[in-house]
Amino acid sequence: MTEPVRPDSPYRSYVYAYPHKTAYRPFEERPRLADLWRDEEVGALSLYAHIPFCEMRCGFCNLFTRSTPPAEQVTAYLDAMERQAEAVASGLPEGASFARAALGGGTPTYLTADELARTYAIIESAFGVDLKRIPMSVETSPATATPDRLRVLESLGVTRISMGVQSFLDPEAHAAGRPQKRAEVDLALAAIREHTRADLNVDLIYGIERQTPDTWRYSLDTALSWRPEEIYLYPLYVRPLTGLGRRARAWDDHRLSLYRQGRDHLRERGYEQVSMRMFRRADVPETTVPDHSCQTDGMVGLGCGARSYTRGTHYSFDYAVGIGKVRSIIEDYVGRDTEDFTRAEVGFHLDEEERRRRHVLQSLLRVEGLDVAAYAERFGSHPVADLPTEFAALTARGWLVPGEDSVDSGTLRLTEEGLAHSDAIGPDLFSARVNRLMDEYEAG
């Protein structure tokens, strides 16, 4: 049994996209991709290719992934992705181009060097894009960041490599369900620095059982010794199996204390905070994506766990975390023909209210905040007028910069403490419809 989340917990849910996939439902009539994309602006799209394979499944993981699949399934998966890419490309309007791309998972570097090269080739051939000319991010792991794979990624123009280390202390990594060895982590980081010129991102986790301020500082300082361009700090979301009530509050307080320690530690050492989780080295300019806006520009997803976004519809394939259901979804995906990939299957239609909520959420949870003029240009209204209850609650809690909740403000920004509570603020911005759909999914 896992602990229920307290209503006042600062760690209610990590909101990285809105709405969450658990709010998606099968379409009654599967729409053609060409119809969904027909009237979209497609000059600065994002592309995300999902590789749902890992060498192991970490204890804290709730991603759509399968560990150690048979080699023939990996081949079949890339074959299916090639068919899907052809179908998706045929459904995009004339002049579609991409401003950035990413390989995620799972662990994309679970693929062999040759399979990574093939994945790039699939994307470039189908969409007519040169991935060397746009920012390209790839996720890796300590066990799979090998010189042969990294040399291929470097030759293909990778600009960012992200690795989940979680902790530089083996007992803590094991406690979080990641049985890695520190020596393997060091070798992987050294290989990334030796064989690529890509920006390095290191993920760390706080809130692991028996983690202390001293051990947390050790992991932070060890990560800093590699001078990563980015560091992400993630709270642990796996619930301890030891009671309710006071223990839950104590764990929340402990995580919040470690977050503040990590935030301050990184900022004192030359890192700028971008969001609750993301910190970027101040002397390294962020890779800019000309004319791209995550609030308004669409995303094209490839692979059975990837989402695609148009203004009015988000869509994907079926979603699962459990091992058996994940395997059945992958098996279904690899068996589809090209024609089947020309239609969306599972998703969510966004009405005007949902688009406004998404724009507010994606903007407000970043340090720079919500540009009121950009919002007004898009929606013809003011965000406080559209979501008065939500913004009033932020003001009452002292989580909105004073004076920035007025109709005359040019930017709406969270206070430092508001940003620390991003995982509570995000869920508070969900609509009643999305909450109902998510609750029904959990109940099912």
C-alpha positions in Angstrom: 0.0 0.0 0.0 1.3 3.5 -0.8 0.6 6.7 1.1 -2.2 9.0 -0.1 -1.1 12.5 -1.1 -2.0 15.1 1.5 -4.3 17.8 0.0 -1.8 20.5 1.3 1.3 18.6 0.2 3.8 20.6 -1.9 4.4 17.3 -3.8 1.0 16.5 -5.3 2.0 15.8 -8.9 4.8 16.6 -11.3 3.1 18.5 -14.1 5.3 18.3 -17.3 2.4 18.5 -19.8 -1.2 19.4 -19.7 -3.5 17.5 -19.8 -1.8 14.3 -18.5 -2.2 11.2 -20.6 -4.5 9.7 -18.0 -7.1 12.3 -19.2 -6.8 10.9 -22.8 -9.5 8.6 -24.1 -10.0 6.6 -27.3 -11.6 8.7 -30.0 -15.0 7.6 -31.0 -14.1 8.1 -34.7 -10.3 8.0 -35.2 -9.5 11.4 -36.9 -7.0 11.5 -39.8 -3.8 13.2 -39.0 -4.1 15.3 -42.1 -7.4 16.7 -40.8 -5.9 17.5 -37.3 -2.9 19.3 -38.8 -4.6 21.0 -41.8 -4.9 24.5 -40.4 -1.9 24.5 -38.0 1.1 26.7 -38.0 3.9 24.3 -38.8 7.0 26.5 -39.3 8.6 25.7 -35.9 7.5 22.3 -34.8 9.1 20.1 -32.1 9.8 16.5 -32.8 9.9 13.8 -30.1 10.9 10.2 -30.8 10.2 7.7 -28.0 12.3 4.6 -27.4 10.5 2.6 -24.7 13.4 0.4 -23.7 15.8 0.3 -20.8 18.5 -2.0 -19.4 16.5 -2.0 -16.1 13.4 -0.4 -14.6 14.2 1.9 -11.8 12.2 1.7 -8.6 11.0 5.3 -8.9 10.1 5.1 -12.6 6.5 5.7 -13.7 7.4 6.1 -17.4 6.2 4.0 -20.3 9.1 1.7 -20.7 10.2 -2.0 -20.9 13.4 -3.4 -19.6 15.7 -5.7 -21.6 13.4 -6.5 -24.6 14.5 -9.2 -27.1 16.6 -7.9 -29.9 14.0 -8.8 -32.5 11.4 -6.6 -30.8 13.8 -3.6 -30.9 14.3 -4.2 -34.6 10.5 -4.6 -35.1 9.9 -1.4 -33.1 12.3 0.7 -35.4 10.6 -0.9 -38.4 7.2 0.3 -37.1 8.6 3.8 -36.3 9.7 4.0 -39.9 6.2 3.2 -41.1 4.8 5.7 -38.6 7.2 8.4 -39.7 6.2 8.0 -43.3 2.5 8.2 -42.4 2.9 11.2 -40.1 5.0 13.1 -42.6 2.3 12.6 -45.3 -0.3 14.1 -42.9 1.6 17.4 -42.2 0.9 20.5 -44.3 3.2 21.7 -46.9 6.2 23.6 -45.5 6.3 21.8 -42.2 9.7 22.3 -40.5 11.3 21.5 -37.2 12.9 23.9 -34.7 14.1 21.2 -32.2 14.1 17.5 -31.6 14.6 14.9 -28.9 15.1 11.2 -28.4 13.5 10.1 -25.1 12.3 7.1 -23.4 13.0 4.8 -21.8 16.6 5.1 -22.6 17.3 5.8 -26.3 21.0 4.7 -25.9 19.7 1.3 -25.0 19.8 1.1 -28.8 23.1 0.0 -30.3 25.3 2.6 -32.2 23.9 1.3 -35.5 20.3 1.4 -34.3 20.8 5.0 -33.1 22.1 5.9 -36.5 19.1 4.3 -38.1 16.7 6.2 -35.8 18.3 9.5 -37.0 18.0 8.3 -40.6 14.3 7.4 -40.2 13.5 10.9 -38.9 15.6 12.7 -41.5 14.4 10.7 -44.4 10.7 10.9 -43.5 10.6 14.6 -42.7 13.3 16.0 -44.8 15.1 17.5 -41.8 18.8 17.8 -41.2 19.1 17.1 -37.4 22.6 18.6 -37.4 21.0 22.0 -38.0 18.6 22.1 -35.0 19.0 21.5 -31.3 18.9 17.8 -30.6 18.6 16.2 -27.1 19.2 12.6 -26.2 18.6 10.8 -22.9 21.1 8.2 -21.7 22.1 6.2 -18.6 25.3 5.3 -16.9 25.3 1.7 -18.4 24.5 2.8 -22.0 26.6 6.0 -22.4 29.4 4.0 -24.1 32.1 5.5 -26.4 30.7 3.8 -29.5 27.2 5.2 -29.0 28.5 8.6 -28.0 30.7 8.9 -31.1 27.7 8.2 -33.3 25.6 10.8 -31.5 28.5 13.3 -31.9 28.8 12.6 -35.6 25.0 13.1 -35.9 25.1 16.5 -34.2 23.7 15.9 -30.8 23.6 19.2 -28.8 22.4 18.0 -25.4 22.8 14.7 -23.5 20.9 14.1 -20.3 21.8 11.4 -17.8 19.9 10.4 -14.7 22.4 9.8 -12.0 20.0 10.4 -9.1 22.7 10.0 -6.4 26.5 9.6 -6.4 26.2 7.4 -3.4 25.5 3.8 -4.3 23.4 3.1 -1.1 21.1 6.0 -2.0 20.9 5.0 -5.6 20.0 1.5 -4.6 17.4 2.8 -2.1 15.7 4.6 -5.0 15.6 1.4 -6.9 18.6 2.1 -9.2 21.3 -0.6 -8.6 24.1 1.3 -10.4 27.7 1.5 -9.3 29.5 4.8 -8.8 32.4 3.7 -10.9 30.0 3.2 -13.9 28.6 6.6 -13.4 32.0 8.2 -13.4 33.1 6.3 -16.6 29.9 7.4 -18.3 30.3 11.1 -17.5 33.9 11.0 -18.5 32.9 9.4 -21.8 30.3 12.0 -22.5 32.9 14.8 -22.0 35.5 13.0 -24.0 33.5 11.9 -27.0 31.0 14.7 -27.5 30.7 18.5 -27.4 27.1 18.3 -26.3 25.7 20.2 -23.3 25.5 17.8 -20.3 22.5 17.6 -18.1 22.7 15.6 -14.8 19.5 14.5 -13.0 19.6 14.2 -9.2 16.8 13.1 -6.8 16.1 14.3 -3.3 13.9 12.7 -0.7 15.5 9.3 -0.9 15.2 7.3 2.4 18.0 8.0 4.8 19.3 10.8 2.5 20.7 13.7 4.7 21.7 17.3 4.0 25.3 16.1 4.1 24.8 13.3 1.6 22.7 15.6 -0.6 25.4 18.1 -0.6 27.9 15.4 -1.6 25.9 14.5 -4.7 25.4 18.1 -5.6 29.2 18.9 -5.3 30.1 15.7 -7.2 27.8 16.7 -10.0 29.2 20.2 -10.0 32.7 18.8 -10.4 31.8 17.8 -13.9 30.6 21.3 -14.7 27.4 20.2 -16.4 25.6 22.9 -18.4 22.3 21.9 -16.7 21.3 20.1 -13.5 17.8 19.0 -12.8 16.7 18.4 -9.2 13.7 16.0 -8.9 11.8 15.1 -5.7 11.3 11.4 -5.1 7.7 10.5 -5.8 7.7 6.8 -4.7 5.9 6.7 -1.4 7.5 5.1 1.6 5.7 2.0 2.8 5.8 3.0 6.5 2.6 4.6 7.7 0.5 7.7 7.2 -0.2 11.1 8.8 2.8 12.5 10.6 5.3 10.5 8.5 3.8 11.9 5.3 4.1 15.5 6.6 7.6 14.9 7.9 8.6 13.5 4.5 7.1 16.5 2.7 9.0 18.8 5.0 12.3 16.9 4.5 11.9 17.0 0.7 11.1 20.7 0.8 14.2 21.4 3.0 16.5 19.4 0.6 15.0 21.3 -2.4 15.8 24.7 -0.8 19.3 23.5 0.1 19.9 22.3 -3.5 18.4 25.4 -5.1 20.6 27.7 -2.9 23.7 25.5 -3.4 23.5 25.7 -7.2 22.6 29.4 -7.4 25.6 30.2 -5.1 27.8 28.3 -7.5 26.9 30.1 -10.7 23.7 28.3 -11.8 20.5 30.2 -12.8 17.1 28.7 -11.9 14.8 28.2 -14.9 12.0 26.2 -13.1 11.5 24.3 -9.9 13.6 21.5 -11.4 15.9 23.0 -13.9 19.1 24.9 -13.3 21.5 26.1 -16.0 25.1 27.3 -15.7 25.0 31.1 -16.0 28.1 31.3 -18.2 26.6 29.1 -20.8 23.9 30.7 -23.0 20.8 28.6 -23.4 20.4 27.1 -26.8 17.9 29.4 -28.5 15.2 28.1 -30.8 14.3 31.0 -33.1 10.6 31.8 -33.2 9.6 28.7 -31.2 7.1 28.9 -28.4 6.3 25.8 -26.3 2.9 27.4 -25.5 1.8 27.7 -29.1 3.9 25.6 -31.5 3.0 22.0 -32.2 4.8 18.8 -31.5 5.1 15.7 -33.6 5.6 12.4 -31.7 7.0 9.2 -33.0 6.9 5.9 -31.1 4.2 4.2 -29.0 4.7 6.4 -26.0 5.1 9.8 -27.7 2.4 12.5 -27.7 1.6 14.9 -30.5 0.1 18.4 -30.0 -1.9 20.5 -32.3 -3.8 23.6 -31.0 -7.0 21.7 -30.6 -6.0 18.1 -30.1 -3.4 16.2 -28.2 -3.0 12.5 -29.2 -0.9 9.4 -28.6 -1.4 5.7 -28.2 -2.7 3.9 -25.2 -0.9 4.6 -21.9 0.3 2.3 -19.2 2.9 2.0 -16.5 2.4 -1.7 -15.5 4.7 -4.1 -17.2 2.1 -6.4 -18.7 0.1 -3.6 -20.3 3.3 -1.8 -21.5 4.4 -5.0 -23.3 1.0 -5.5 -24.9 1.0 -1.8 -26.2 4.4 -2.2 -27.7 3.4 -5.5 -29.4 0.3 -3.8 -30.8 2.4 -0.9 -32.1 5.0 -3.0 -33.9 2.1 -4.9 -35.7 0.6 -1.8 -37.3 0.8 -1.0 -41.0 1.5 2.4 -42.5 -2.2 3.1 -43.1 -3.1 2.5 -39.5 -0.6 5.2 -38.5 -2.4 7.9 -40.6 -5.1 8.2 -37.9 -5.0 9.3 -34.2 -6.3 6.8 -31.7 -6.2 8.1 -28.2 -6.3 11.7 -27.1 -7.9 14.8 -25.8 -9.7 17.7 -27.6 -8.8 21.1 -26.0 -11.6 23.7 -25.9 -10.8 27.3 -25.4 -10.7 27.0 -21.6 -8.3 24.1 -21.7 -6.0 26.0 -24.1 -5.9 29.0 -21.7 -5.2 26.7 -18.7 -2.4 25.0 -20.6 -0.8 28.4 -21.6 -1.0 29.6 -18.0 0.5 26.4 -16.5 3.3 26.2 -19.0 4.3 29.8 -18.5 3.7 30.3 -14.8 5.8 27.4 -13.6 9.0 28.9 -15.1 11.0 31.7 -13.5 10.3 34.2 -16.2 6.6 33.8 -15.6 3.5 34.5 -17.8 3.7 37.3 -20.4 0.3 39.0 -20.1 0.6 40.7 -23.5 1.4 37.5 -25.3 -1.6 35.8 -23.5 -3.9 38.7 -24.4 -2.7 38.6 -28.1 -3.5 34.9 -28.2 -6.8 34.8 -26.3 -8.1 38.4 -26.2 -8.3 38.5 -22.4 -6.4 38.7 -19.2 -5.3 35.5 -17.4 -6.5 36.8 -14.0 -9.9 37.5 -15.4 -10.0 34.0 -17.0 -8.8 32.1 -13.8 -9.8 34.4 -10.9 -10.2 31.7 -8.3 -6.8 30.2 -9.1 -4.9 33.5 -9.1 -6.7 34.6 -5.9 -5.5 31.5 -4.2 -1.9 32.1 -5.3 -2.1 35.6 -3.9 -3.6 34.5 -0.6 -0.8 32.0 -0.1 1.9 34.6 -1.0 3.0 32.6 -4.0 2.5 35.4 -6.6 4.9 38.3 -6.7 3.1 41.2 -5.0 1.4 43.6 -7.4 1.6 41.1 -10.3 -2.0 39.9 -9.9 -3.4 43.2 -11.1 -4.8 43.8 -14.5 -2.1 46.3 -15.1 0.8 43.9 -14.6 2.9 43.0 -17.6 4.1 39.7 -16.1 2.7 37.2 -13.7 5.5 35.5 -11.7 5.7 33.1 -8.8 7.6 34.1 -5.7 10.6 32.0 -4.7 8.3 30.0 -2.3 5.6 29.8 -5.0 8.1 28.2 -7.4 9.1 25.7 -4.6 5.4 24.7 -4.6 5.1 24.1 -8.3 4.0 20.6 -7.8 1.0 21.8 -5.9 0.3 24.8 -8.1 0.3 22.8 -11.3 -2.6 20.5 -10.2 -4.6 23.5 -8.9 -4.7 24.8 -12.5 -6.3 21.6 -13.8 -9.9 22.0 -15.0 -12.8 20.0 -13.4 -13.1 18.0 -16.6 -9.4 16.9 -16.6 -9.6 16.1 -12.9 -12.6 14.0 -13.5 -11.0 12.1 -16.3 -7.8 11.5 -14.3 -9.8 10.3 -11.3 -11.8 7.9 -13.5 -8.5 6.5 -15.0 -7.1 5.9 -11.5 -10.3 4.3 -10.3 -10.3 2.0 -13.3 
